[in-house]
């Protein structure tokens, strides 16, 4: 990921497909899921439409509170190198994290569930844009300056939006491509395998770089129109498959996706530096609070110091407390524990929501 320390110099790198492409992905997904699943997804999104959800992560680019999401849009695998799973922040790991969180959507707050759904609407689209799994050496094509039909731009933006606009790629075009697929092809396409989707994008990079003298001409656009239409269709069908996995009636019978990446061990004081990341936080419990779960108040454990000076909080919602064979605020008080999960920010303080006792390990 070090190669992207200069990513701020290439702001377009964070965007894939542009608004048109992302919305086509969302519309394909919503058109190819069951009515029951569609209604549940819409209920989760609330007042946000699927089209809006598909571009939400890009629209947050000007809000520095969301800077932590910037590495989630892409992954770097240098030319000739093999993909190695790890705990880096990237599009593959973040899609996996969002899916796994939503598998337990009844134990997380409605706001977090909505955020996870919006991430999936956007990031599954990102993963299918070849240059979002491109080479760090040229910043995913952002530092490759080209003349696009005599207009100066960069290769990344050509693939994000220029070809889509120049070739007038539309939802109807992508739906027409869908009509040419057999039932077997459609079902194979819908297989949920995040790493396989990434590798498909990688195989297209050789075609992406097939131009001469830094010139993108009409023939290049026509040749790659078919590739882009196919990737938009595949992204839409796969987003739909993930939504069925998470919101459909047969959700629990669906196959598992790639396991979440290994977590990083940190201290309570370091937690605020890892907002949005999967980590393990180890520290001493300095008391906690539990009122009546019937009123929706969660159990809160202060880690690292007593309230209100605790730098980190463990949150256990009332619906999950029954899974514990002990009273967490009493049994864990004074003990050093390690808590595994995704760090969130609430009123300026870091926290992890624990939905299963297995997320907590008692050290001593």
C-alpha positions, 0 to 999 in steps of 0.5 A: 500500500505504500505506493499509494502514499501519493494517492491524494495527488490523484483524486480520481483514483478513488472513483470507479465507473463514474456516476453513470457506471455505478448507477447501472450496477445498482439498477442491474442488481435491484432488477435481478433480485426477488421482490421480497429481498428488494423490499428489505434492501430498500427498508435498510436504505431508508430515504436513500435510493439505490442510485444514491447508495451506489455513489455515496462513498464517492460523494463523501470524498470532500468530507475529511471525516471519511478519509479513513475510507480512501484505501477501501476503493482499490487494491494494489497488485504489481505487474507479475506479482501474485495476490497474497491475502493480508490485513491491509485496508483494500477493496477485497477486504472491505467487501468481505468485512461488510458482508460478514457484518451484515450476516449479523445485521440484527445485532448491529445498529440500523445506521451501521447496517445501512452504511455496510449496504451502501459500501457494497453497492459502491465497492462491488462496482469498484472491484470490477473496474480493472484499474482499481486492481491495478499497479501502484507504480502508476497509481492505477493508471492515474499517472498515465497521461493520455490523449483521449480523442485529442483531449488530455486526461489520464488512463484511469479516468478514461476507464471510469467514465470517458469510454462510457460517455463516448460510447453512450453505454446505457442500462439498456445496453447492459440489459441487452447483454444479459439477454444473451446469457444462458441460465448456466452462465448467469448462475456461474456469474453470480457465484460469490467469490470476492478474490475471483472477481478481483482476479478477473479484473486483473486479467483485463489489464493487458487490454487496458494498456493496449494503446500507442503513443499515449493516444486513446482513439475511437478503435480503442473505445469501441474495442473496450466498450464490450469489456466495460458492458460485461464488467458492469453486468457482472458487478450488478448481478454479483451485487444482487447475489450478495443482497440475496445472500444477506436479505433473502429468505435462504440467506443462511443456506448460501455459501460463505465468502472469503474469510475476513483478513487477519486482525492487528493487535493494538492498545485502547489508546491506538483505537482511534487511529484504526476507525473502520478497521478490523483489529484486536484491542487489548486492555484492562476493564475499568468497570462498565454500565448495564441498565435494563435491556428492555429499554434498549440500553446496551452494556458498556465496558470502559477499556484503558481507563475509568469513565469518562477518561476511557479511550475505548469502549466495548458495546454489547447490545441487549439482544446479544447479552443473552449469549453471555453466561456471565454479566460482562460488566461484573465478571470482566471488571479489573481483568485484561481482555482482548476484543476482536472486531471493527473499530467504530467512532461514536461521539469522538470515542473509539468502540467495538460492538461485540455480538458474540462472546467469542470476540472477547478473550480474557488474558488475565 
